[in-house]
Amino acid sequence: MSPRRVADDACGIAQAAAVVGDWWSLLVLREIARGHVRFDRLADELAVSRKVLAERLRTLTDHHVLERRRYQDRPPRYEYVLTEQGRGLVPVLVSLQDWADRWLLGDGTLTGRAPD
């Protein structure tokens, strides 16, 4: 985990960023939410080094965002699934995607509006 300032100890945003606030962690969560739960599949989908992927999976597991489940005994193989805490991040990922679609990839206007 990255170092935090003492002043951030009571800030929920700072606490969340310490767990999921880097590029790879968010993309790992995106892929697991999409159903890519096995290490090799995650590495392929993300084109990330195995070391970086293992570090992010360990951090997310240590913080109970993910659960590591054995799906094969010989050789031992594991998959990573969202815990209840991890499933709570799915709306955050959707909100980030909506924000980026509007402000980074779009012109800032809403693409769909309900009638008043």
C-alpha positions as CSV (number, residue, x, y, z in Angstrom):
1,M,0.0,0.0,0.0
2,S,1.2,3.5,-0.8
3,P,2.0,5.9,2.1
4,R,-0.8,8.2,3.2
5,R,-0.7,11.5,4.9
6,V,-2.1,11.5,8.5
7,A,-4.5,14.2,7.5
8,D,-6.1,11.7,5.1
9,D,-6.9,9.1,7.7
10,A,-10.5,10.3,8.0
11,C,-11.1,10.9,4.3
12,G,-13.0,8.1,2.6
13,I,-11.7,9.1,-0.9
14,A,-8.1,8.9,0.3
15,Q,-8.8,5.5,2.0
16,A,-10.4,4.1,-1.2
17,A,-7.6,5.5,-3.4
18,A,-5.0,3.7,-1.2
19,V,-6.7,0.4,-2.1
20,V,-7.9,0.8,-5.7
21,G,-6.5,4.1,-6.8
22,D,-4.0,3.0,-9.4
23,W,-4.4,2.3,-13.1
24,W,-3.8,-1.5,-12.9
25,S,-6.1,-2.1,-9.9
26,L,-9.0,-0.4,-11.6
27,L,-8.4,-2.4,-14.8
28,V,-8.1,-5.7,-12.9
29,L,-11.4,-4.9,-11.2
30,R,-13.0,-4.1,-14.6
31,E,-11.9,-7.4,-16.1
32,I,-13.0,-9.5,-13.1
33,A,-16.4,-7.7,-13.2
34,R,-16.6,-8.8,-16.9
35,G,-16.0,-12.4,-15.9
36,H,-12.3,-12.8,-16.6
37,V,-11.4,-14.4,-13.2
38,R,-8.4,-16.5,-14.0
39,F,-4.8,-15.3,-13.8
40,D,-3.7,-16.2,-17.3
41,R,-6.9,-14.7,-18.8
42,L,-6.4,-11.5,-16.8
43,A,-2.8,-11.3,-18.0
44,D,-3.8,-11.7,-21.6
45,E,-6.7,-9.3,-21.5
46,L,-4.7,-6.6,-19.8
47,A,-1.3,-7.2,-21.4
48,V,0.3,-6.6,-18.0
49,S,3.4,-8.2,-16.6
50,R,2.7,-11.3,-14.4
51,K,4.5,-9.5,-11.5
52,V,2.4,-6.4,-11.7
53,L,-0.8,-8.5,-12.0
54,A,0.2,-10.7,-9.0
55,E,0.9,-7.6,-6.9
56,R,-2.4,-6.0,-7.7
57,L,-4.3,-9.2,-7.1
58,R,-2.6,-9.7,-3.7
59,T,-3.4,-6.1,-2.7
60,L,-7.0,-6.4,-3.7
61,T,-7.3,-9.8,-1.9
62,D,-5.5,-8.5,1.2
63,H,-8.1,-5.7,1.4
64,H,-11.0,-8.1,0.9
65,V,-12.1,-6.6,-2.4
66,L,-11.4,-10.0,-4.1
67,E,-11.5,-13.6,-2.9
68,R,-9.1,-16.2,-4.2
69,R,-10.8,-19.5,-4.9
70,R,-9.2,-22.8,-5.9
71,Y,-10.7,-24.3,-9.1
72,Q,-8.1,-27.0,-9.8
73,D,-6.0,-29.2,-7.5
74,R,-3.3,-30.5,-9.8
75,P,-1.6,-28.2,-10.3
76,P,-3.2,-25.8,-7.9
77,R,-5.0,-23.1,-9.8
78,Y,-7.0,-20.2,-8.5
79,E,-9.6,-17.7,-9.7
80,Y,-10.4,-14.3,-8.3
81,V,-13.9,-13.2,-7.6
82,L,-15.4,-10.0,-6.3
83,T,-16.4,-10.1,-2.6
84,E,-19.4,-8.2,-1.4
85,Q,-17.0,-5.3,-0.8
86,G,-15.7,-5.7,-4.4
87,R,-19.2,-5.8,-5.9
88,G,-19.8,-2.5,-4.1
89,L,-17.2,-1.0,-6.4
90,V,-19.0,-1.9,-9.6
91,P,-21.2,1.2,-9.6
92,V,-18.0,3.3,-9.1
93,L,-16.5,1.6,-12.2
94,V,-19.6,2.3,-14.2
95,S,-19.6,6.0,-13.0
96,L,-16.0,6.3,-14.1
97,Q,-16.8,4.9,-17.5
98,D,-19.8,7.2,-17.9
99,W,-17.7,10.2,-16.8
100,A,-14.9,9.4,-19.3
101,D,-17.4,8.7,-22.1
102,R,-18.9,12.1,-21.6
103,W,-15.9,14.3,-20.7
104,L,-12.8,12.6,-22.2
105,L,-14.2,10.7,-25.2
106,G,-17.2,12.8,-25.9
107,D,-17.9,16.5,-26.2
108,G,-19.3,16.9,-22.7
109,T,-23.0,16.7,-23.6
110,L,-25.3,14.0,-22.4
111,T,-25.9,11.4,-25.1
112,G,-29.3,10.4,-23.7
113,R,-31.8,12.4,-21.6
114,A,-35.2,11.5,-20.3
115,P,-38.0,13.9,-21.1
116,D,-38.9,16.3,-18.3
